Amino acid sequence: MDSFDTIEGLAILGGPDLTILTGISLHGGLAAAWAAKSVSAKTVVAALIEHWQSEGLPAFAQFDNDNRFQGPKHYADSVGRVSRLCLSLGVTPVFAPPNETGFQAAIESFNNSWQAKVWRRFRHRSLRGLQSRSARYLAAHRQRHARRIEAAPRRRRFPKHWQLDLQQHPHGNILFLRRTDDHGRIHVLGHTFLVDRFWLHRLVRAEVNLDANHIRFYALRRRDPTSQPLLGEAKYTLPKKPFKE
């Protein structure tokens, strides 16, 4: 699984504010970072394509619930650009639970390391200079973790002659990690679903199967993450509608 995040609130003295898109693999610690004046869903897609063409495809890609990753949440049934990219390549997008610690630990640790070793250690006079410094750090990071990267599960090859078609109806699974409310419900894709009336304020893995037209809800326990019993199932069909650029 690859995890992706952003670092924001950075600014070069007398220059632009910056956003850093970062990524790291759960197994192997394969790291990546892209420094830019801004990060949008389009630039995330471009970065992921570049990264996966070079390094191969993971089975899963995990994100937080930022609109740039998940897509606009003020519309029901919205599957964003990044999710459509993942699904078109057979990568399952996973969205971490909001305001929960631990699920993004690997990428947050890398973010802290990148800021300590790149951002705070040197004075950067330009975006290009920062990108060059970051590239040197990434090369050193990969060299230090070479054995771990080599021992990680083999990544799938990026398909030849592939093109992203955002208008194609999405297929595959999307995973949402959520915590139930006072009534055992969760909010996913602009809808509220009852999971279990007795599973209150507890973590759930909601597996949206776009081909079978259902959502299955599995219990999550931090003390026993390997045990994920099925709690329930709900019908869900993603409407077929054009993707709005």
C-alpha positions in Angstrom: 0.0 0.0 0.0 1.1 3.5 -0.8 0.1 6.4 1.4 -0.1 10.0 0.2 -0.5 13.3 2.0 0.4 17.0 1.7 2.6 19.4 3.7 1.2 23.0 3.6 2.0 26.3 5.1 5.6 26.6 3.8 6.9 29.7 2.1 10.2 30.8 0.6 11.3 34.2 1.9 10.2 36.7 -0.6 8.7 34.0 -2.8 5.6 31.9 -3.1 3.7 29.8 -0.6 4.4 26.1 -1.3 2.6 22.8 -1.0 4.5 19.4 -0.9 2.8 16.3 -2.0 4.4 13.3 -0.3 4.1 9.5 -0.6 5.5 6.4 1.0 4.9 2.7 0.7 3.8 0.8 3.8 6.1 -2.1 2.9 9.6 -1.0 1.9 9.4 2.6 2.7 9.6 3.7 -1.0 9.3 7.5 -0.6 8.4 10.3 -3.0 7.8 14.1 -2.8 6.7 16.8 -5.2 7.2 20.5 -4.2 5.0 22.9 -6.1 3.3 26.3 -5.7 0.0 24.6 -5.4 -1.4 21.1 -5.4 -4.7 20.2 -7.1 -6.5 17.0 -7.9 -5.0 17.3 -11.4 -1.5 17.7 -10.2 -2.0 14.7 -7.8 -3.1 12.6 -10.7 0.0 13.6 -12.8 2.3 12.9 -9.8 0.8 9.5 -9.1 1.1 8.5 -12.8 4.7 9.6 -12.9 5.5 7.7 -9.7 3.7 4.5 -10.6 5.1 4.4 -14.1 8.5 4.5 -12.6 8.0 2.2 -9.5 5.1 0.0 -10.4 1.6 -0.2 -9.0 0.6 -0.9 -5.4 -2.5 -2.9 -4.5 -3.9 -0.1 -2.4 -3.4 3.7 -2.2 -4.4 5.5 1.1 -5.4 9.1 1.4 -6.9 11.5 3.9 -10.3 13.0 3.2 -9.0 16.2 1.5 -11.2 17.2 -1.5 -8.2 17.0 -3.7 -7.9 13.2 -3.0 -11.5 12.2 -2.3 -13.3 14.6 -4.6 -16.0 17.2 -3.7 -18.0 16.1 -0.7 -20.9 18.6 -1.1 -22.2 16.4 -3.9 -23.6 12.9 -3.2 -22.2 10.0 -5.2 -19.0 11.9 -6.1 -16.1 9.7 -7.1 -13.2 12.1 -7.7 -10.4 12.3 -10.2 -7.8 10.6 -8.0 -10.2 7.7 -7.2 -11.0 7.2 -10.8 -7.3 7.1 -11.6 -6.7 4.4 -9.0 -9.7 2.3 -10.1 -8.7 2.5 -13.8 -5.4 1.0 -12.8 -6.8 -1.7 -10.5 -5.5 0.1 -7.4 -8.0 0.2 -4.5 -8.3 3.7 -3.0 -8.6 3.8 0.8 -9.7 6.9 2.8 -8.5 7.1 6.4 -11.0 8.0 9.1 -11.2 11.7 9.8 -9.5 12.9 13.0 -8.1 9.5 13.9 -4.4 9.0 14.8 -2.3 6.1 13.7 -3.8 5.3 10.3 -1.5 7.8 8.5 1.5 7.2 10.8 3.9 6.1 8.1 3.3 9.2 5.8 3.2 11.6 8.8 6.5 10.2 10.0 8.0 10.8 6.5 6.5 14.3 6.4 8.3 15.1 9.6 11.6 13.6 8.3 11.3 15.5 5.0 10.8 18.8 6.8 13.7 18.2 9.2 16.2 17.0 6.6 15.2 19.2 3.7 13.0 22.2 4.6 14.5 23.3 8.0 18.1 22.2 7.4 18.8 24.5 4.4 17.9 27.9 3.2 16.0 27.7 -0.1 16.1 30.6 -2.5 13.8 29.2 -5.2 11.3 26.5 -5.8 13.7 24.9 -8.3 16.4 24.9 -5.6 14.0 23.2 -3.1 13.1 20.6 -5.7 16.7 19.8 -6.3 17.5 19.5 -2.6 14.4 17.3 -2.1 15.5 15.0 -5.0 18.9 14.5 -3.4 17.2 13.7 -0.1 14.9 11.2 -1.7 17.9 9.5 -3.5 19.7 9.2 -0.1 16.5 7.9 1.6 16.1 5.2 -1.0 19.7 4.2 -0.7 19.3 3.8 3.1 16.2 1.7 2.7 17.4 -0.2 -0.4 17.3 -3.6 1.3 13.8 -3.0 2.8 12.5 -1.7 -0.6 14.0 -4.8 -2.3 12.4 -7.2 0.2 8.9 -5.6 -0.2 6.1 -7.4 -2.1 6.6 -7.0 -5.9 4.6 -4.2 -7.4 2.6 -4.6 -10.6 3.8 -3.2 -13.9 2.2 -0.1 -15.1 0.1 -1.1 -18.2 1.3 -0.2 -21.6 -0.9 2.0 -23.9 -3.0 3.0 -20.8 -4.9 6.2 -20.9 -7.1 7.8 -18.2 -10.7 8.2 -19.3 -12.5 10.2 -16.6 -15.8 9.6 -18.3 -15.6 5.9 -17.9 -18.0 4.6 -15.2 -15.8 3.5 -12.3 -15.4 -0.2 -11.5 -13.8 -2.0 -8.5 -13.8 -1.3 -4.8 -13.4 1.9 -2.7 -12.6 1.6 1.0 -13.7 4.1 3.6 -12.5 3.8 7.2 -15.0 5.5 9.4 -16.3 5.7 13.0 -20.0 5.1 13.7 -22.1 7.8 15.5 -24.5 7.6 18.4 -26.9 5.4 16.4 -24.4 3.1 14.7 -24.4 5.0 11.4 -21.6 6.2 9.1 -21.6 8.8 6.3 -20.2 7.7 3.0 -20.5 9.2 -0.5 -23.0 11.7 0.6 -25.3 9.1 2.2 -25.9 7.9 5.7 -25.9 4.1 6.3 -26.9 2.1 9.4 -24.1 -0.3 10.2 -25.1 -1.8 13.5 -27.2 -0.3 16.3 -24.9 -1.9 18.9 -21.6 -0.9 17.2 -21.5 2.7 18.5 -18.6 5.1 18.2 -16.5 2.2 16.8 -14.3 1.9 13.7 -15.7 0.4 10.5 -14.3 -0.6 7.2 -16.9 0.3 4.5 -16.1 -1.6 1.3 -18.0 -0.1 -1.6 -18.2 -2.6 -4.4 -19.1 -0.7 -7.5 -19.6 -3.8 -9.6 -21.8 -5.8 -7.2 -23.8 -2.6 -6.2 -23.4 -3.0 -2.4 -21.5 -1.8 0.6 -20.3 -4.2 3.2 -19.4 -3.0 6.7 -16.6 -4.7 8.7 -15.7 -4.2 12.3 -12.2 -2.7 13.0 -10.4 -3.2 16.3 -7.1 -1.6 17.0 -6.2 -4.4 19.4 -6.9 -7.1 16.9 -6.7 -5.6 13.4 -6.6 -9.0 11.7 -10.1 -9.8 12.9 -12.7 -7.9 10.8 -16.1 -9.6 11.1 -18.9 -8.6 8.8 -21.4 -6.3 10.5 -23.8 -5.7 7.7 -24.5 -4.9 4.1 -26.4 -2.2 2.3 -27.4 -1.8 -1.4 -25.6 1.0 -3.2 -25.5 1.8 -6.9 -23.2 4.6 -8.1 -25.3 6.6 -10.6 -24.1 6.8 -14.1 -23.4 10.5 -14.8 -20.7 12.4 -16.6 -17.6 13.4 -14.7 -17.4 17.2 -14.4 -14.0 18.6 -15.1 
